[in-house]
Amino acid sequence: MKNIISTAILFFGFTAFGQTKEDSIQFSRISIEILNKGKSYNELRDLTKNIGHRLSGSEAYEKSVKWAEQKLKEAGADKVWLQEVMIPVWERGKESLKIKAGNGKWISLKMLSLGNSEGTKGKDISGDIIMVKSLAEYNKLTPDQVKDKIVFFNYPFSQSYVQTFHAYSDAAVYRSTAASLTSKKGGKFAIVRSLSSAFDDVPHTGAMRYDKDIEKIPAVAIGNTTADELESLLKSQKIIAKLNSNCGMKGEKLSHSVIGEITGHKDRSVIVVGGHLDSWDVGEGAHDDGAGIVQSIEVLRTFKNLGIKNNHTIRVVCFANEENGVKGGQQYGKIVKDSNEKHLFALESDAGGFSPRGIALEMDEAKINQIKSWSSLFLPYGAYDFGGRYSGTDIYPLKDMGVPTAELAPDSQRYFDIHHTEEDTFEKVNRRELLLGATIMTQMIYMIDKNW
């Protein structure tokens, strides 16, 4: 009797939420296919080495559009198309930041202008540096104390958070608001300590924004060791900074997101899987977000190669312009809303190509509990964490329409060492880790397609 009851409980646990022994077998097939025959790693090499970084509006981005279109066709998509989107164009140009103490010599610092920042139009802008360690400290300064100064926001990336995205969110406000805060009190430009978990001298770029009705002044980032050295100098002497930069917005242009799909066999409701095709204009955009692009294409390829008959349409979206405008995601959401096209689920990979630890979920509790009931299927492949309640930036418009959304959650410990830097290169990506991420994504799409 005990054995009968145990068997019944086990059977109920497998079937109550649509989980069966067949699913376990299918998970194994997916894993074996991708780990042995997956093309993600080689495709990432091709994207990063033959095209490189892909800032929206650049010639390289337009090359990546053609590349993604071809790769989706090769993967077996039934239909591939380009979705038009107007994107902002920002260019960096030449830039330099120098400091000196008193009558000393000018010393050049490694730096990067923040994305979407205005520059100095090729002219030197200089002034005394004042340092603050927090927004609360800055808010205590009067306009007279800030006027004609350069404000150095020296807020460190917290090492206390185990999940480094929490530290990133905590520090990101300084990158996004430093220029506007400085401008409001009459400062000349802002320097920001990079949002970096590494103890090195690599500056990190990233998007900033301007408040309305304020003068648009420059904002630049410096690496952690430079920030520490500058802090030490400022404790004992007055330091002058001089910036010369040619960055700025160059209007808008027509560009494209790239979309491919395999048609559903039972209905045309859409399951989205994707990443963003653009990157910043430093490094190669390997982890951010070349990894997400090649993993998403791998999902489609695996369904085709294994002959899995998908119930619903599975659509890969290579979003344009995530880094400095999110126009691709917004346009995709607008078209979905205007067409009333039914979407069941959207999964984005935009947190690097490191080992997958789980999937973050933004949806109602019933669906969260259903997905969590599948956790034993994912555990042998290293995915155990379904506790995150967030999803990818590009699919936020779908989330706002009530579509259940999710994001692959890789190990985050190394991501912010290289995020938005010259260090984000193909060599930083491990083949096994990248393919395991594609495996988890494919397995999740399989379960959603079967059960929703």
Helices and strands as residue ranges (DSSP letters): H 2-15, H 21-37, H 40-50, H 59-75, E 79-91, E 95-101, E 107-109, E 112-113, E 125-132, H 135-139, H 143-146, E 150-153, H 164-184, E 189-193, E 219-222, H 224-234, E 239-245, E 248-262, E 270-276, I 286-290, H 291-306, E 313-319, H 327-339, E 343-348, E 356-362, H 365-372, H 375-378, G 379-381, G 393-395, H 396-400, E 405-410, H 415-418, G 426-428, H 431-451
